[in-house]
Amino acid sequence: MKKTRMFTFAGRVLSNLFQKPATTNYPFQPVEYPERMRGHVVIKIEDCISCGLCVRQCPSQAIQVDKKAGTWKINRFDCVQCGNCVNVCPKKCLTMEKGYTEPDSQKTCEIFTRPKQEETKPTSGGKPAMDPEKCVYCTLCAKKCPQNALKVDRKEKIWELNKEACIQCGICMSVCPKHAIEMKE
């Protein structure tokens, strides 16, 4: 019994001597991340319009947006790196970056604040305007509006925009199947 264990042990020692190391030389050799690694969410805050679509799509509720303060907050500990927020962002200011976030001793939130913009400059080229000759009143634009700024009545053929609620994201224009909506100043 002891001889069998000894031979097993000796065999493992010899095989380990002639194999490549299982670990990398981390500080000296950069880490190569696998192709399908999820990574972590990165925001380009100056392009964010605070529409809140990322908040609605986050399954772990790790993201918070405050439109009035112009802040975007993420709790990295709660984030599951699913990428839903990246997929729904109309301005493509969210991306998944390969790599891991720095470990920390306590649970913290990262807060990003959008720089102040002049009031005269619209964020994406103005407010939506509908062409009544092209519109079929399908209500898709109203359903996709993150701020519920559009009211569409199919029977009465009414298309109304609440200009105060509109954040000029352009989602209504991008989802219109008949291309009846344009962004105008």
Backbone as ProteinMPNN parsed JSONL, in Angstrom:
{"seq_chain_A": "MKKTRMFTFAGRVLSNLFQKPATTNYPFQPVEYPERMRGHVVIKIEDCISCGLCVRQCPSQAIQVDKKAGTWKINRFDCVQCGNCVNVCPKKCLTMEKGYTEPDSQKTCEIFTRPKQEETKPTSGGKPAMDPEKCVYCTLCAKKCPQNALKVDRKEKIWELNKEACIQCGICMSVCPKHAIEMKE", "coords_chain_A": {"N_chain_A": [[0.824, -1.193, 0.0], [1.919, 1.272, 0.852], [3.992, 1.468, -0.988], [2.653, 1.82, -3.382], [1.503, 4.348, -3.066], [3.823, 5.827, -2.878], [4.936, 5.501, -5.43], [2.947, 6.761, -6.943], [3.124, 9.354, -5.956], [5.799, 9.974, -6.683], [5.581, 9.834, -9.442], [3.876, 11.992, -9.984], [5.471, 14.131, -9.12], [7.621, 13.993, -10.919], [6.25, 14.43, -13.355], [5.306, 17.028, -12.954], [7.674, 18.437, -12.886], [8.456, 18.606, -15.531], [6.463, 19.956, -16.882], [4.779, 22.927, -18.177], [4.443, 25.928, -16.182], [1.467, 26.369, -14.202], [0.477, 28.835, -13.57], [0.685, 32.349, -14.491], [3.337, 34.723, -14.998], [2.51, 37.175, -13.397], [3.102, 40.069, -12.622], [5.073, 40.615, -14.477], [4.272, 39.72, -16.934], [1.669, 40.706, -19.018], [-1.865, 40.319, -18.417], [-3.867, 38.22, -20.377], [-7.028, 38.488, -21.472], [-9.833, 36.29, -21.794], [-11.677, 35.691, -24.876], [-14.515, 35.82, -24.657], [-14.98, 37.24, -22.334], [-16.828, 39.13, -20.03], [-16.267, 41.564, -18.685], [-16.415, 44.948, -17.502], [-18.751, 47.655, -16.963], [-18.421, 50.739, -18.621], [-18.724, 54.253, -18.74], [-19.226, 56.998, -20.91], [-19.614, 59.858, -19.838], [-20.116, 62.466, -20.732], [-21.605, 62.154, -23.034], [-23.983, 61.103, -22.186], [-27.534, 61.253, -21.818], [-29.229, 60.998, -19.749], [-31.539, 59.342, -19.93], [-32.545, 57.077, -18.695], [-32.993, 54.484, -19.577], [-31.08, 52.5, -19.205], [-31.285, 52.008, -16.49], [-33.814, 50.871, -16.285], [-33.406, 48.476, -17.621], [-31.574, 47.079, -16.123], [-31.023, 44.14, -14.454], [-30.172, 43.663, -11.854], [-30.491, 45.998, -10.524], [-28.381, 47.837, -10.244], [-27.752, 50.294, -11.227], [-28.276, 53.817, -11.099], [-29.934, 56.773, -12.1], [-29.96, 60.255, -12.103], [-31.682, 62.706, -13.415], [-32.04, 65.485, -13.044], [-29.836, 66.258, -11.456], [-27.871, 65.396, -13.115], [-26.407, 63.048, -12.871], [-24.941, 59.775, -12.991], [-24.961, 56.687, -11.586], [-23.298, 53.778, -10.457], [-23.334, 50.685, -8.805], [-20.808, 48.731, -8.352], [-20.481, 46.332, -7.018], [-22.991, 45.155, -7.048], [-23.508, 44.886, -9.743], [-23.924, 42.629, -12.445], [-22.637, 42.329, -14.82], [-24.057, 41.886, -17.237], [-24.592, 43.3, -19.554], [-26.942, 44.409, -20.525], [-27.593, 47.11, -20.16], [-25.765, 48.369, -21.832], [-26.636, 47.503, -24.318], [-29.141, 48.782, -24.641], [-28.694, 51.499, -24.596], [-29.345, 54.572, -26.051], [-27.574, 56.514, -26.982], [-25.178, 55.295, -27.092], [-23.237, 55.56, -25.105], [-22.444, 53.874, -23.152], [-20.267, 51.159, -22.58], [-18.817, 47.862, -22.663], [-15.943, 47.021, -21.077], [-13.011, 45.118, -21.315], [-11.529, 43.338, -18.619], [-11.063, 43.55, -15.06], [-12.674, 45.203, -12.325], [-11.102, 47.232, -9.844], [-10.409, 45.633, -6.768], [-12.009, 46.235, -3.601], [-12.192, 47.145, -0.128], [-14.629, 47.718, 0.938], [-18.147, 48.082, 0.167], [-18.889, 50.163, -2.438], [-20.157, 52.945, -4.377], [-19.816, 54.13, -7.687], [-19.895, 57.377, -8.868], [-20.789, 59.378, -11.537], [-20.703, 62.553, -12.981], [-22.4, 64.557, -15.243], [-21.011, 67.015, -17.371], [-21.885, 70.493, -17.277], [-24.021, 71.88, -19.756], [-24.594, 74.356, -22.276], [-27.743, 76.007, -22.28], [-28.859, 76.628, -24.737], [-27.93, 74.861, -26.608], [-29.049, 71.968, -28.064], [-29.148, 68.485, -27.058], [-29.204, 66.429, -28.97], [-29.827, 67.377, -31.533], [-32.367, 68.58, -31.584], [-36.019, 68.585, -31.198], [-38.484, 65.969, -31.7], [-40.362, 65.839, -34.748], [-43.317, 65.143, -36.493], [-44.296, 63.804, -39.638], [-47.355, 64.062, -41.049], [-48.254, 62.855, -43.393], [-46.752, 60.575, -43.763], [-46.988, 59.132, -41.391], [-48.458, 56.349, -39.72], [-49.679, 56.075, -37.361], [-48.942, 54.072, -35.502], [-48.196, 53.83, -32.856], [-45.746, 52.99, -31.885], [-43.574, 54.706, -31.455], [-44.417, 56.133, -29.203], [-44.567, 54.106, -27.32], [-41.895, 53.363, -27.04], [-40.668, 55.639, -26.054], [-38.619, 56.875, -23.54], [-39.352, 58.742, -21.623], [-42.053, 59.056, -21.728], [-43.036, 61.092, -23.352], [-44.472, 61.302, -25.645], [-47.732, 61.171, -27.046], [-49.932, 59.129, -28.618], [-52.775, 58.559, -30.483], [-54.447, 56.155, -32.074], [-57.007, 55.808, -33.191], [-58.171, 58.395, -33.257], [-56.258, 59.654, -34.707], [-54.117, 61.206, -33.597], [-51.123, 62.793, -32.708], [-49.079, 63.794, -30.284], [-46.638, 65.837, -28.695], [-44.979, 66.241, -25.66], [-43.163, 68.81, -24.926], [-41.654, 69.631, -22.724], [-41.123, 67.283, -21.342], [-39.664, 65.812, -23.159], [-36.49, 64.508, -23.93], [-34.838, 64.634, -26.054], [-33.671, 62.314, -27.182], [-33.939, 60.807, -29.481], [-34.932, 58.266, -29.902], [-37.567, 57.763, -30.672], [-37.528, 58.546, -33.346], [-35.73, 56.683, -34.4], [-37.085, 54.241, -34.129], [-39.328, 54.427, -35.684], [-41.243, 52.91, -38.105], [-42.025, 53.907, -40.577], [-40.465, 56.074, -41.059], [-41.361, 58.604, -40.333], [-40.755, 60.508, -38.504], [-38.716, 63.244, -37.656], [-35.837, 64.855, -36.284], [-35.967, 68.067, -35.228], [-34.87, 71.449, -34.817]], "CA_chain_A": [[0.0, 0.0, 0.0], [2.789, 2.432, 0.922], [4.777, 1.542, -2.212], [1.782, 2.362, -4.428], [1.418, 5.788, -2.826], [5.123, 6.404, -3.164], [5.08, 5.563, -6.885], [2.016, 7.789, -7.422], [3.724, 10.637, -5.595], [6.997, 10.175, -7.49], [5.115, 10.09, -10.804], [3.368, 13.366, -10.049], [6.6, 15.04, -8.978], [8.355, 13.989, -12.188], [5.443, 15.067, -14.41], [5.26, 18.464, -12.677], [8.969, 19.018, -13.188], [8.624, 18.791, -16.967], [5.315, 20.681, -17.449], [4.81, 24.386, -18.057], [3.765, 26.347, -14.947], [0.016, 26.567, -14.319], [0.186, 30.252, -13.385], [1.488, 33.253, -15.318], [4.194, 35.648, -14.25], [1.6, 38.31, -13.455], [3.574, 41.448, -12.762], [5.998, 40.759, -15.594], [3.578, 39.375, -18.172], [0.305, 41.222, -18.926], [-2.942, 39.341, -18.447], [-4.627, 38.132, -21.616], [-8.386, 38.127, -21.109], [-10.473, 35.428, -22.79], [-12.478, 36.377, -25.892], [-15.907, 36.028, -24.248], [-15.048, 37.842, -21.011], [-17.811, 40.215, -19.972], [-15.617, 42.814, -18.305], [-17.182, 45.837, -16.642], [-19.409, 48.751, -17.67], [-17.729, 52.028, -18.63], [-19.597, 55.283, -19.292], [-18.694, 58.267, -21.415], [-20.66, 60.653, -19.195], [-20.445, 63.685, -21.483], [-22.588, 61.812, -24.057], [-25.196, 60.588, -21.541], [-28.666, 62.184, -21.811], [-30.017, 60.652, -18.556], [-32.864, 58.864, -20.339], [-32.988, 56.084, -17.727], [-33.216, 53.158, -20.151], [-30.149, 51.553, -18.585], [-31.824, 51.688, -15.167], [-34.956, 49.972, -16.474], [-32.963, 47.182, -18.135], [-30.618, 46.459, -15.2], [-31.726, 43.136, -13.652], [-29.734, 43.685, -10.457], [-30.74, 47.353, -10.028], [-27.087, 48.383, -9.833], [-27.574, 51.614, -11.829], [-29.224, 54.878, -10.758], [-29.746, 57.985, -12.895], [-30.673, 61.432, -11.63], [-31.679, 63.616, -14.565], [-31.879, 66.875, -12.603], [-28.461, 66.469, -10.998], [-26.959, 65.01, -14.19], [-25.503, 62.014, -12.375], [-25.107, 58.365, -13.337], [-24.307, 55.993, -10.479], [-23.288, 52.319, -10.561], [-22.813, 49.926, -7.683], [-20.035, 47.669, -9.005], [-20.66, 45.085, -6.289], [-24.272, 44.572, -7.451], [-23.536, 44.701, -11.201], [-23.647, 41.259, -12.867], [-21.966, 42.443, -16.111], [-24.875, 41.23, -18.265], [-24.518, 44.09, -20.773], [-28.253, 44.919, -20.949], [-27.543, 48.577, -20.198], [-24.994, 48.736, -23.022], [-27.448, 47.208, -25.501], [-30.296, 49.677, -24.805], [-28.3, 52.908, -24.55], [-29.574, 55.178, -27.372], [-26.439, 57.346, -27.362], [-23.995, 54.422, -27.107], [-22.21, 56.086, -24.201], [-22.048, 52.777, -22.28], [-19.546, 50.082, -23.238], [-18.242, 46.834, -21.797], [-14.493, 47.031, -21.228], [-12.401, 43.908, -20.764], [-10.763, 43.545, -17.403], [-11.793, 43.528, -13.804], [-12.599, 46.426, -11.539], [-10.192, 47.113, -8.709], [-11.069, 45.172, -5.55], [-12.084, 47.226, -2.535], [-12.505, 46.538, 1.161], [-16.025, 47.974, 1.274], [-19.075, 48.256, -0.94], [-18.982, 51.578, -2.796], [-20.798, 53.288, -5.654], [-19.114, 55.12, -8.498], [-20.81, 58.411, -9.328], [-20.287, 60.186, -12.645], [-21.529, 63.748, -13.157], [-22.337, 65.115, -16.59], [-20.637, 68.432, -17.364], [-22.981, 71.416, -17.61], [-24.066, 72.32, -21.146], [-25.365, 75.578, -22.473], [-29.158, 75.723, -22.474], [-29.266, 76.841, -26.121], [-27.468, 73.775, -27.453], [-29.753, 70.723, -27.8], [-28.243, 67.358, -26.904], [-29.12, 65.535, -30.122], [-30.361, 67.925, -32.766], [-33.715, 69.112, -31.504], [-37.193, 67.816, -30.776], [-39.084, 65.223, -32.805], [-41.496, 66.401, -35.492], [-43.927, 64.066, -37.254], [-44.865, 64.1, -40.953], [-48.658, 63.383, -41.042], [-48.474, 62.079, -44.609], [-46.054, 59.294, -43.643], [-47.326, 58.455, -40.138], [-49.592, 55.421, -39.716], [-50.148, 56.103, -35.978], [-48.758, 52.714, -34.967], [-47.916, 54.027, -31.427], [-44.449, 52.436, -31.503], [-42.74, 55.787, -30.923], [-44.882, 56.446, -27.848], [-44.226, 52.974, -26.446], [-40.445, 53.323, -26.832], [-40.185, 56.879, -25.451], [-38.26, 56.623, -22.142], [-39.931, 59.743, -20.727], [-43.491, 59.141, -22.013], [-43.269, 62.449, -23.862], [-45.342, 61.231, -26.815], [-49.069, 60.606, -26.894], [-50.434, 58.785, -29.948], [-54.09, 57.918, -30.492], [-54.6, 55.574, -33.407], [-58.373, 56.026, -33.7], [-58.387, 59.825, -33.503], [-55.128, 60.132, -35.507], [-53.492, 62.297, -32.84], [-49.717, 62.617, -32.332], [-48.734, 64.981, -29.491], [-45.351, 65.816, -28.022], [-44.807, 67.062, -24.467], [-41.815, 69.35, -25.139], [-40.919, 69.71, -21.458], [-40.698, 65.936, -20.948], [-38.77, 65.259, -24.185], [-35.057, 64.659, -23.629], [-34.161, 64.691, -27.345], [-32.821, 61.125, -27.332], [-34.037, 60.326, -30.855], [-35.403, 56.882, -29.977], [-38.813, 57.754, -31.453], [-37.152, 58.63, -34.756], [-35.049, 55.454, -34.823], [-37.988, 53.09, -34.147], [-40.46, 54.669, -36.578], [-41.107, 52.038, -39.282], [-42.304, 54.656, -41.793], [-39.539, 57.216, -41.093], [-42.219, 59.785, -40.323], [-40.298, 61.433, -37.449], [-37.412, 63.872, -37.826], [-35.436, 65.692, -35.171], [-35.825, 69.444, -35.702], [-34.554, 72.434, -33.77]], "C_chain_A": [[0.872, 1.262, 0.0], [3.604, 2.592, -0.355], [3.945, 2.148, -3.341], [1.657, 3.87, -4.282], [2.725, 6.479, -3.192], [5.331, 6.541, -4.669], [4.156, 6.632, -7.484], [2.601, 9.168, -7.165], [4.928, 10.944, -6.477], [6.607, 10.482, -8.935], [4.607, 11.512, -10.966], [4.501, 14.385, -9.968], [7.354, 15.131, -10.301], [7.553, 14.672, -13.299], [5.372, 16.579, -14.202], [6.585, 19.151, -12.991], [9.117, 19.365, -14.668], [7.433, 19.466, -17.647], [5.523, 22.184, -17.322], [4.095, 24.775, -16.76], [2.277, 26.626, -15.2], [-0.356, 28.04, -14.194], [1.06, 31.096, -14.308], [2.364, 34.115, -14.414], [3.524, 37.004, -14.242], [2.263, 39.683, -13.539], [4.432, 41.662, -14.004], [5.337, 40.497, -16.939], [2.137, 39.864, -18.068], [-0.739, 40.109, -19.065], [-3.623, 39.378, -19.81], [-6.022, 37.637, -21.249], [-9.002, 37.247, -22.19], [-11.41, 36.221, -23.702], [-13.889, 36.705, -25.391], [-16.035, 36.637, -22.854], [-15.999, 39.03, -21.02], [-17.17, 41.541, -19.62], [-16.454, 43.638, -17.344], [-17.692, 47.021, -17.462], [-18.61, 50.033, -17.496], [-18.669, 53.029, -19.286], [-18.781, 56.465, -19.795], [-19.749, 59.302, -21.027], [-21.034, 61.901, -19.982], [-21.458, 63.417, -22.598], [-23.922, 61.342, -23.49], [-26.286, 61.662, -21.526], [-29.613, 61.899, -20.645], [-31.421, 60.17, -18.897], [-33.404, 57.804, -19.393], [-33.255, 54.704, -18.299], [-32.294, 52.111, -19.53], [-30.654, 51.103, -17.218], [-32.943, 50.664, -15.292], [-34.54, 48.584, -16.929], [-32.024, 46.442, -17.178], [-31.335, 45.436, -14.308], [-31.354, 43.158, -12.173], [-29.913, 45.048, -9.797], [-29.469, 48.004, -9.488], [-26.862, 49.805, -10.337], [-28.666, 52.562, -11.356], [-28.886, 56.105, -11.598], [-30.577, 59.093, -12.282], [-30.57, 62.491, -12.722], [-31.42, 65.057, -14.136], [-30.446, 67.177, -12.183], [-27.446, 66.134, -12.087], [-25.969, 63.949, -13.767], [-25.927, 60.633, -12.855], [-24.306, 57.591, -12.313], [-24.405, 54.487, -10.691], [-22.672, 51.719, -9.31], [-22.114, 48.708, -8.278], [-20.227, 46.318, -8.323], [-21.95, 44.379, -6.714], [-24.341, 44.261, -8.942], [-23.139, 43.266, -11.563], [-23.017, 41.199, -14.258], [-22.732, 41.737, -17.228], [-24.843, 41.989, -19.585], [-25.855, 44.615, -21.266], [-28.234, 46.437, -21.081], [-26.816, 49.059, -21.447], [-25.851, 48.568, -24.275], [-28.573, 48.214, -25.726], [-29.922, 51.151, -24.846], [-28.464, 53.555, -25.929], [-28.396, 56.015, -27.865], [-25.125, 56.573, -27.413], [-22.867, 54.978, -26.248], [-21.765, 55.022, -23.187], [-21.361, 51.697, -23.104], [-19.097, 49.07, -22.195], [-16.747, 46.796, -22.087], [-13.931, 45.77, -20.601], [-11.575, 44.264, -19.538], [-11.666, 43.558, -16.196], [-11.691, 44.883, -13.121], [-11.681, 46.175, -10.345], [-10.947, 46.607, -7.485], [-11.022, 46.25, -4.475], [-12.486, 46.531, -1.253], [-13.946, 46.782, 1.578], [-16.85, 48.238, 0.022], [-19.248, 49.745, -1.225], [-19.706, 51.74, -4.123], [-19.918, 54.297, -6.373], [-20.144, 56.089, -9.037], [-20.116, 59.24, -10.395], [-21.241, 61.35, -12.842], [-21.3, 64.331, -14.539], [-21.932, 66.577, -16.504], [-21.815, 69.293, -17.804], [-22.858, 71.84, -19.065], [-24.859, 73.61, -21.221], [-26.816, 75.204, -22.766], [-29.578, 75.842, -23.935], [-28.887, 75.672, -27.024], [-28.235, 72.493, -27.134], [-28.783, 69.547, -27.789], [-28.183, 66.475, -28.125], [-29.803, 66.094, -31.353], [-31.811, 68.314, -32.717], [-34.777, 68.128, -31.078], [-37.776, 67.063, -31.97], [-40.265, 65.966, -33.431], [-41.998, 65.303, -36.422], [-44.495, 64.581, -38.575], [-46.198, 63.353, -41.057], [-48.934, 62.565, -42.301], [-47.822, 60.699, -44.539], [-46.529, 58.475, -42.446], [-48.553, 57.557, -40.292], [-50.164, 55.268, -38.3], [-50.081, 54.709, -35.334], [-48.501, 52.705, -33.456], [-46.564, 53.468, -30.978], [-43.543, 53.497, -30.897], [-43.125, 56.123, -29.484], [-44.517, 55.34, -26.863], [-42.743, 52.96, -26.103], [-39.89, 54.573, -26.159], [-39.875, 56.654, -23.97], [-38.898, 57.591, -21.153], [-41.442, 59.898, -20.905], [-43.871, 60.543, -22.495], [-44.191, 62.463, -25.073], [-46.683, 60.606, -26.468], [-49.609, 60.383, -28.31], [-51.765, 58.06, -29.776], [-54.368, 57.465, -31.919], [-55.977, 55.882, -34.009], [-58.604, 57.478, -34.1], [-57.3, 60.442, -34.382], [-54.504, 61.387, -34.881], [-52.064, 61.886, -32.486], [-49.297, 63.884, -31.621], [-47.411, 64.77, -28.774], [-45.389, 66.746, -26.815], [-43.362, 67.566, -24.505], [-40.999, 69.441, -23.854], [-40.381, 68.339, -21.046], [-39.685, 65.335, -21.919], [-37.309, 65.549, -23.838], [-34.208, 64.604, -24.893], [-33.236, 63.501, -27.583], [-32.861, 60.556, -28.741], [-34.515, 58.893, -30.992], [-36.663, 56.793, -30.822], [-38.505, 57.762, -32.949], [-36.544, 57.304, -35.237], [-35.986, 54.252, -34.9], [-39.154, 53.253, -35.119], [-40.317, 53.832, -37.856], [-41.324, 52.772, -40.594], [-41.417, 55.877, -41.975], [-40.324, 58.53, -41.154], [-41.76, 60.824, -39.311], [-38.902, 61.926, -37.778], [-37.122, 64.704, -36.593], [-35.169, 67.099, -35.712], [-35.599, 70.384, -34.539], [-35.69, 73.396, -33.585]], "O_chain_A": [[0.61, 2.204, -0.748], [3.886, 3.716, -0.771], [4.466, 2.903, -4.163], [1.7, 4.593, -5.278], [2.727, 7.578, -3.746], [5.836, 7.56, -5.14], [4.539, 7.327, -8.425], [2.58, 10.039, -8.035], [5.061, 12.065, -6.969], [7.246, 11.313, -9.581], [4.878, 12.162, -11.976], [4.483, 15.392, -10.676], [7.688, 16.227, -10.753], [8.121, 15.414, -14.1], [5.377, 17.334, -15.174], [6.601, 20.335, -13.328], [9.823, 20.31, -15.018], [7.397, 19.54, -18.875], [6.308, 22.661, -16.503], [3.233, 24.035, -16.287], [1.893, 27.065, -16.284], [-1.415, 28.446, -14.674], [2.057, 30.612, -14.843], [2.134, 34.207, -13.208], [3.918, 37.895, -14.994], [1.984, 40.412, -14.491], [4.505, 42.776, -14.524], [5.794, 40.997, -17.967], [1.436, 39.486, -17.13], [-0.517, 39.103, -19.739], [-3.919, 40.453, -20.332], [-6.186, 36.512, -20.777], [-8.725, 37.437, -23.374], [-11.878, 37.298, -23.333], [-14.401, 37.785, -25.686], [-17.105, 36.557, -22.25], [-15.962, 39.847, -21.94], [-17.514, 42.56, -20.219], [-17.125, 43.09, -16.47], [-17.142, 47.348, -18.514], [-18.18, 50.377, -16.395], [-19.336, 52.708, -20.27], [-17.789, 56.869, -19.188], [-20.665, 59.585, -21.8], [-22.176, 62.352, -19.899], [-22.11, 64.351, -23.067], [-24.892, 61.197, -24.234], [-26.01, 62.831, -21.259], [-30.686, 62.496, -20.563], [-32.386, 60.545, -18.231], [-34.621, 57.644, -19.294], [-33.706, 53.823, -17.567], [-32.693, 50.96, -19.351], [-30.47, 49.947, -16.835], [-33.02, 49.713, -14.515], [-35.242, 47.61, -16.656], [-31.713, 45.275, -17.416], [-32.171, 45.819, -13.49], [-32.137, 42.72, -11.33], [-29.531, 45.235, -8.642], [-29.472, 48.632, -8.429], [-25.901, 50.459, -9.934], [-29.828, 52.176, -11.227], [-27.717, 56.44, -11.788], [-31.754, 58.902, -11.976], [-29.516, 63.093, -12.927], [-30.664, 65.773, -14.793], [-29.905, 68.232, -12.517], [-26.288, 66.54, -11.998], [-24.83, 63.932, -14.232], [-27.105, 60.366, -13.091], [-23.102, 57.807, -12.176], [-25.462, 53.974, -11.059], [-21.639, 52.175, -8.82], [-22.779, 47.748, -8.668], [-20.146, 45.276, -8.974], [-22.004, 43.149, -6.74], [-25.163, 43.444, -9.359], [-22.146, 42.745, -11.057], [-22.878, 40.112, -14.817], [-22.132, 41.067, -18.069], [-25.048, 41.386, -20.639], [-25.907, 45.218, -22.338], [-28.806, 46.983, -22.025], [-27.214, 50.054, -22.052], [-25.796, 49.395, -25.185], [-28.934, 48.483, -26.872], [-30.788, 51.983, -25.115], [-27.801, 53.143, -26.881], [-28.246, 56.199, -29.072], [-24.081, 57.137, -27.74], [-21.694, 54.884, -26.608], [-20.81, 55.244, -22.442], [-21.816, 51.359, -24.197], [-19.007, 49.376, -21.006], [-16.34, 46.563, -23.225], [-14.318, 45.389, -19.496], [-11.003, 45.349, -19.442], [-12.891, 43.575, -16.315], [-10.725, 45.619, -13.323], [-11.513, 45.039, -9.903], [-12.032, 47.11, -7.192], [-10.108, 47.073, -4.446], [-13.06, 45.443, -1.287], [-14.44, 46.115, 2.487], [-16.317, 48.571, -1.036], [-19.697, 50.5, -0.363], [-19.847, 50.789, -4.891], [-19.35, 55.199, -5.758], [-21.156, 55.674, -9.602], [-19.009, 59.74, -10.195], [-22.457, 61.159, -12.868], [-20.165, 64.568, -14.954], [-22.447, 67.311, -15.661], [-22.641, 68.864, -18.61], [-21.766, 72.123, -19.558], [-25.679, 73.914, -20.355], [-27.082, 74.198, -23.425], [-30.559, 75.218, -24.339], [-29.466, 75.511, -28.098], [-28.091, 71.967, -26.03], [-27.73, 69.594, -28.426], [-27.169, 65.804, -28.317], [-30.321, 65.318, -32.157], [-32.445, 68.372, -33.77], [-34.492, 67.006, -30.659], [-37.586, 67.469, -33.117], [-41.049, 66.622, -32.746], [-41.205, 64.614, -37.064], [-45.096, 65.653, -38.628], [-46.193, 62.125, -41.146], [-49.774, 61.665, -42.272], [-48.287, 59.76, -45.184], [-46.476, 57.245, -42.484], [-49.55, 57.94, -40.904], [-51.034, 54.428, -38.07], [-51.037, 54.245, -34.712], [-48.585, 51.644, -32.838], [-46.274, 53.477, -29.782], [-42.824, 53.227, -29.936], [-42.258, 56.368, -28.646], [-44.196, 55.612, -25.707], [-42.371, 52.585, -24.992], [-38.736, 54.566, -25.73], [-40.77, 56.281, -23.212], [-38.977, 57.289, -19.963], [-42.046, 60.781, -20.296], [-44.893, 61.098, -22.093], [-44.647, 63.529, -25.486], [-46.762, 59.646, -25.702], [-49.727, 61.323, -29.096], [-51.871, 57.085, -29.031], [-54.505, 58.274, -32.837], [-56.088, 56.182, -35.198], [-59.168, 57.755, -35.159], [-57.396, 61.608, -34.764], [-54.379, 62.441, -35.506], [-51.826, 60.771, -32.023], [-49.166, 64.936, -32.247], [-47.105, 63.673, -28.309], [-45.785, 67.906, -26.934], [-42.439, 66.83, -24.154], [-39.773, 69.337, -23.896], [-39.301, 68.247, -20.464], [-38.926, 64.442, -21.543], [-36.944, 66.675, -23.5], [-32.982, 64.535, -24.809], [-32.142, 63.662, -28.124], [-31.916, 59.888, -29.16], [-34.505, 58.35, -32.097], [-36.82, 55.855, -31.605], [-39.154, 57.059, -33.723], [-36.817, 56.861, -36.353], [-35.718, 53.323, -35.662], [-39.895, 52.298, -35.349], [-39.365, 54.026, -38.611], [-40.855, 52.311, -41.635], [-41.587, 56.633, -42.932], [-39.995, 59.437, -41.918], [-42.321, 61.919, -39.261], [-38.018, 61.146, -38.131], [-38.037, 65.199, -35.934], [-34.277, 67.305, -36.535], [-36.071, 70.151, -33.426], [-35.606, 74.295, -32.748]]}, "name": "protein", "num_of_chains": 1, "seq": "MKKTRMFTFAGRVLSNLFQKPATTNYPFQPVEYPERMRGHVVIKIEDCISCGLCVRQCPSQAIQVDKKAGTWKINRFDCVQCGNCVNVCPKKCLTMEKGYTEPDSQKTCEIFTRPKQEETKPTSGGKPAMDPEKCVYCTLCAKKCPQNALKVDRKEKIWELNKEACIQCGICMSVCPKHAIEMKE"}
